[in-house]
Amino acid sequence: MELVFHCFLENLKKKPYLLPILSNNSRTICFQTGKGKNILYLSKKKQYMVTTEENVHFYIRGQEDSLTNLLMGKEKLQTLVKEEQIHVEGSFRDLLYLESLFLLNQPYLEGNSEKRMEETDNG
């Protein structure tokens, strides 16, 4: 799962057209699976993973495969919520913000990113 977050952040940093979407106000998002938590810090200036669960603005809980599909832009956030594959806690405004960010940050739109990730996962 850590690799998925790393790829998400790397793709985000490679796409200057997403900078206007990133807020001047930072947002901290906590992703929880049965195996643990991954926490992302997102702002216009910095995007990185954090280890402490302080000042979290939005929680996303679900199975690892659902969160992977979300981060890779393969599934929409609101669709996964409706299908009860994930549960969210936070403002509707943050939900819409994250929905757009996940969809616009799809790594497979750039060609080989998804293939590289699959190769890394397979050994």
C-alpha positions as CSV (number, residue, x, y, z in Angstrom):
1,M,0.0,0.0,0.0
2,E,2.9,2.3,0.7
3,L,4.0,2.0,-2.9
4,V,0.5,3.2,-4.1
5,F,0.8,6.4,-1.9
6,H,4.4,7.0,-3.1
7,C,3.2,6.7,-6.8
8,F,0.2,9.0,-6.0
9,L,2.5,11.7,-4.6
10,E,5.1,11.4,-7.3
11,N,2.4,11.8,-10.0
12,L,1.0,14.8,-8.2
13,K,4.4,16.4,-8.2
14,K,4.8,15.8,-11.9
15,K,1.6,17.6,-12.9
16,P,1.9,21.4,-12.6
17,Y,-1.6,21.8,-13.9
18,L,-2.8,20.4,-10.6
19,L,-1.2,23.2,-8.5
20,P,-4.2,25.5,-8.8
21,I,-6.4,22.8,-7.4
22,L,-4.1,22.3,-4.4
23,S,-5.2,24.7,-1.7
24,N,-3.0,27.2,0.1
25,N,-4.7,25.7,3.2
26,S,-3.2,22.4,4.0
27,R,-5.3,19.2,4.2
28,T,-4.4,16.0,6.0
29,I,-6.1,12.9,4.9
30,C,-6.0,9.6,6.8
31,F,-6.5,6.4,4.9
32,Q,-7.3,3.4,7.1
33,T,-7.3,-0.3,6.2
34,G,-7.4,-3.4,8.3
35,K,-3.6,-3.4,8.1
36,G,-3.0,0.2,9.3
37,K,-3.0,3.8,8.5
38,N,-1.4,6.0,5.9
39,I,-1.6,9.8,6.3
40,L,-1.1,12.3,3.5
41,Y,-0.4,16.0,3.9
42,L,-1.4,18.1,0.9
43,S,-0.9,21.8,0.2
44,K,0.1,23.9,-2.7
45,K,3.8,24.0,-1.6
46,K,4.3,20.5,-0.2
47,Q,2.8,17.0,-0.5
48,Y,4.1,14.2,1.6
49,M,3.3,11.3,3.9
50,V,3.2,11.9,7.7
51,T,3.4,9.5,10.6
52,T,1.3,11.3,13.2
53,E,-2.5,11.5,13.1
54,E,-2.7,15.2,14.1
55,N,-5.1,17.7,12.6
56,V,-6.6,15.2,10.2
57,H,-9.3,16.9,8.0
58,F,-10.6,13.8,6.3
59,Y,-10.8,10.1,7.0
60,I,-11.2,7.4,4.3
61,R,-11.6,3.8,5.6
62,G,-11.9,0.6,3.5
63,Q,-10.3,-2.4,2.0
64,E,-6.8,-2.0,0.5
65,D,-8.0,-2.8,-3.0
66,S,-10.7,-0.1,-2.9
67,L,-8.3,2.5,-1.6
68,T,-5.8,1.5,-4.3
69,N,-8.4,1.9,-7.0
70,L,-9.4,5.3,-5.6
71,L,-5.8,6.6,-5.5
72,M,-5.1,5.3,-9.0
73,G,-8.2,7.1,-10.3
74,K,-9.9,3.8,-11.4
75,E,-12.9,4.4,-9.1
76,K,-14.7,7.5,-8.0
77,L,-14.7,8.4,-4.4
78,Q,-18.5,9.0,-4.3
79,T,-19.1,5.7,-6.2
80,L,-17.1,3.7,-3.6
81,V,-19.0,5.5,-0.8
82,K,-22.4,4.7,-2.4
83,E,-21.4,1.0,-2.9
84,E,-20.2,1.0,0.8
85,Q,-16.7,-0.2,-0.2
86,I,-15.3,2.8,1.7
87,H,-16.5,5.0,4.5
88,V,-15.5,8.7,4.8
89,E,-15.6,11.2,7.6
90,G,-15.1,14.9,6.8
91,S,-16.8,17.8,5.1
92,F,-18.6,17.5,1.8
93,R,-16.4,20.2,0.5
94,D,-13.3,18.1,1.2
95,L,-15.0,15.1,-0.4
96,L,-15.5,17.1,-3.6
97,Y,-11.9,18.4,-3.5
98,L,-10.5,14.9,-3.0
99,E,-12.7,13.5,-5.7
100,S,-11.4,15.9,-8.3
101,L,-7.8,15.4,-7.1
102,F,-7.9,11.6,-7.4
103,L,-9.5,11.7,-10.8
104,L,-7.1,14.3,-12.3
105,N,-4.1,12.6,-10.8
106,Q,-4.6,9.3,-12.7
107,P,-1.2,7.8,-13.3
108,Y,-2.3,5.6,-16.2
109,L,-3.1,8.7,-18.3
110,E,0.6,9.2,-18.6
111,G,1.3,5.9,-20.2
112,N,3.8,3.7,-18.4
113,S,3.3,4.7,-14.8
114,E,0.7,1.9,-14.1
115,K,2.8,-0.7,-15.9
116,R,5.9,0.3,-13.9
117,M,3.9,0.0,-10.7
118,E,2.6,-3.5,-11.6
119,E,6.1,-4.6,-12.5
120,T,7.3,-3.4,-9.1
121,D,4.5,-5.2,-7.3
122,N,5.3,-8.5,-9.1
123,G,8.9,-8.5,-8.2
